[in-house]
Amino acid sequence: MSTADQQFAEHRPLLLGLAYRLLGSMWDAEDVVQDAWLRWTRSDHAQVREPRAYLITTVTRLALDVLRSARVTREAYPGPWLPEPVRTDQPGPLDTTELRDSVSIATLHLMERLTPPQRAVFVLREAFALPYDEIAEIVGTTAANCRQLHSRASRLLAERGPRFAPSPAAHRELVERFLDAAGSGDLDALAELLSDDVVSWNHGGGKVRASRRPIAGRRNVVAFIAGLLRQYPVEAVVPLEANGEPAVWMVIGGEEQLVTFGVRDGRIDAIYGIRNPDKLRYARPTVAG
């Protein structure tokens, strides 16, 4: 393996994690990283002083191009658009709170509200701790403008409360209590775990049955879950970890889905049910029941 090949292989996990955070799709992220690899093989490596910076710049710019073209498609998506979930070992290192938080389904979903430049600046600053002058060179603007973009992005993401999740143990315990209450049919116990303004997002993509509108409010969400459990048999429930957080793989009514949970102030404030089979390839457990 050549030195250039070794350099790219060394940085590939970081690049894949960066592209995934920018796009919310591992499928698209892998395409972007492959495109970056092709550009890297054609570059004059003698002129590249910092391979890491060069590759981060290349991946970010490629991802921004994809993100800009994807926005129209996502706006016309049948029902809510949710990120493509991945097993926790997929999106690169998660060895800091910021890296783990920035890959959660809740954060990736909220980041859909950002413009592509806001999203790029936010990810590069929060997850990868790059200084503003380096970010400015990557996205093609000034450091002052990057600070403004980051500030606006942070305000938008903070509207539903603190971004950082609870401890993994507390999060896992809450998910376990949710499963126990739902499995036993204890709707009162289930309601106690949900915030007043909880929202259930269901993502079928027109491929499988799913609610086309978000279901908002504790009473409505409890009624929705109760109705599902009455109507469809639950054939498998597999706790696992996806996107750095506890999640549940389910087979209900013969259809697979991954469910993740947003948590705020000790209660579940968002439920993300991803059912589109095209988006489950990177999250499917080895044994799904």
N, C-alpha and C positions, 0 to 999 in steps of 0.2 A: 504494500500500500504506500502510495506516494505521500510526501509531507502534506500536500494540499488536501488529499483525501482524508488524512488523519485529522487535519484541522477542522474540516467540515464535520466529520463523524463526532469529534469532541463536542462541537457546538450544536449538533442536531437536536438533542432533547430540549435545549433552551429555545431554539428556533421554532420547534413544533409547538411548544407551550406558548410562545409569543403569538404565533399565527392563530392558534386556537382561541386565545383570549380576544384577539381582534375580530375574529369571524364567527365565533360561537359554533363552529362546525369543524370536526376533525377531518372529515372528508375533504373539505376545501383547504384546511390547513396543510394536509399532506400534499395536495397539489401545489400549493404555494411554496412549500419547502423543496419539493422536487424541482420546481421552476428555478428557485434560488440556487439549487445545486448545479443545474445546467449553466446558469450564468457564471457561477463560481468556476466551473471547469473551463470556461472560455475567457476568463479574466487574466490579466497579467499579474500574477501573484507577487512578482518582484516590486510592483508599485503599491501593494497593499500593506500599509504599516501595521494596522490592527485588524486582523481577520475577524475578531468578534464584532467590532464596530461595523465593519464592512457588511457582514452577514446580517446583523440586526437591521441595518439600514435597508438592505435589499429586501428582506422578508417584510418589513413594515410597509415599504412602498408598494410591493406586490399585493399585500393584503389590503391596503387602502384601495387599490384599483378594484379588487374583487368586492370589497365592502360597498363601494359606491354603486356598482352595478347591481348588487344584491338587494339594495334598499327597496327598489321598485317592486321586485319579486316578493319580498317579505311583506310589504304593505298590502299586496293583493292576495296574500296567503289565505286559504279557507280556514277561518277560525284563528285563535291566537297562535303566533309564531313563538316557539320556544327553542332554546339552544339544543344542540345535539349532545346528549350526555355521554360521558366516557368513564371507564374505570379509572380509579385514582392513579394507577401506574402509567397512564397514557400521556398526560399533558406536561411532562418534564418534572423537574424538581419542585417540591412543595415544602421546602424546609424553613419557610418563614410564614408568619401570620398573613402578611400581605400577598404572598404568592398563593397561599391556600384560599384566601378570601376572594381573590380576583378570578378564580376559576370556578367558583360555586355557581350553580344554576341561577340562584337568586340574583347574584351580581351580574352575570352574563345577560340575564333577561332585562335587568334595569339598564344595562349599557346599550340596549337597542334604542333607548331614547336619545342617545348622544349622536351628534354628527360624526362622520368618520374622523375628522381631525381631532375632535374632542376625545373620542375613544382612544385614538392612538396616543395622544399626549397623556391621558389618564393611565393607560396600561404601562407605558414606558416609565412614567414617573412612580406610580404606586407599586407595581409589581416588580419592576427591574431597577428602580432607584437611580435612573439616569439623571444627570444634571440637565437643567433647562437648555443650556447652550448646545449640548449634544442632541437633545430632542429637536431643537430648532433646526439643526442641520438635516436631521432625518426627515422631518415633515415639510421642510421648505418654508419656514417662517422665522420670526424673531423670537428670542428668548422671552421678551416681554409679552408677546402674544401667546406663547406657550403657557406662561403663568396665568393669563386670563382664561385660556381654554381649560386649563386644569381646574381653576376656581369654579367656572361655570359647570363643568362636569361633576365636581364634588358636590355642589349645591343640588343639582338634579338628582344625584344618587342618594343624597341624604334626606330627601323629602319623606321617605317612608321609615325614617329612623336610622339608628346607627348601622353602618354596613358590616362591621365586624361581627362574626357569628359568636355564639357562646362557646365554651370549651367543648372539645369533641365528646367528652364523657357526658356533659349535660345535654348536648344535642342528641346523642345516642339514647339516653334515658327517655327523653321526650318522645322520640320516634317509637321506642319500645312500648311506652304507655299508650301511644296512639294506636298501635297495632293490637295491643291487648283489649282496649276499649272497643275498637271496631270489630275485632274477632268475636268478642262476647256479646256484641249488640248493646253495650251499655252506652246509650246515647248521651246521658247526662255526664258521664265521665269523659266522653269524647268532647262534648261542648266545653268542658272546663279546661281543656288543653288548647283551645283555639282563642285567638284574640277577637275582640268585637268586630274588627274590620278585616278579618281573614278573607283572602281571595283564593279560589280554586281555579287554576288554569289547566285546561285539558287540550292536548295537542294531538289531533288525529291526522291533520294534513290532507283531509279528503280521502284518505286510504282506509280508515276504520272509523267506526262510530265514536263520536266525542262531541261534547258540548261546543258549539261554535262561539259562545260568549263566556267571558269569565263569570264565575258564580261568586257573588260578594256577600259578606255578612255571615256571622256565626250560624244563625238559624238556617239560612239557605244552604250553607255548606253541609251542615249536619243532615239536613233533609236529602241533599243530593247523595251523600255517602250512603245513607240508610236505603235510599231507593236503589242504588247500584247493588248493594248487598242482597236486597230482596229479589231483584230481578235476575242477577247473574251469579252462577256458582263460582266461588273462589277455588281455583284448582292448584295454585302454588303461591307461596309467599316466601321469598328468599331475601333476608337482610344482607346487605352488602354495602360497599362504600363506592360512591361515584362522585367525581368532581371534588374530591377531598372531604366529603361529608357523608354521614349515614344516609342510606337510601334503601328502597325496597323494590325488588323485582317481583312482579305479580303476573300470574296468568288468571284472568277473570273472564268468564264467558267465552273461553277458548282463544282469547287474544292477550298478547303480551304487552306489558307496559312497565316503565320505570317511574317510580314516584319519589320525589325529593321534597324537602320541607324547608321553607324559610322560617327563621326563628327571630323574634324580637321581644325583649322584656320577659323572657321565660315562657312565652307562649308561641304556638305556631301561627304565623301571620300570612303564610302563603303555602299552597300545596301545588306542586307542578307534576301533573300526570302526562308523561310523554308516551304516546301510543303509536305514533306514526312508525311503521316497521322499518322504513328507510333510515330512521334516526336511532335505531337501537343496536346497530351492528357493533359499536365500540363499547357498549355497556352490558351486553348480554353475559350473564355469568356462565361459568363452565358447565354447571349443572343448574338448570332452571326449573327443577321440580318434575 
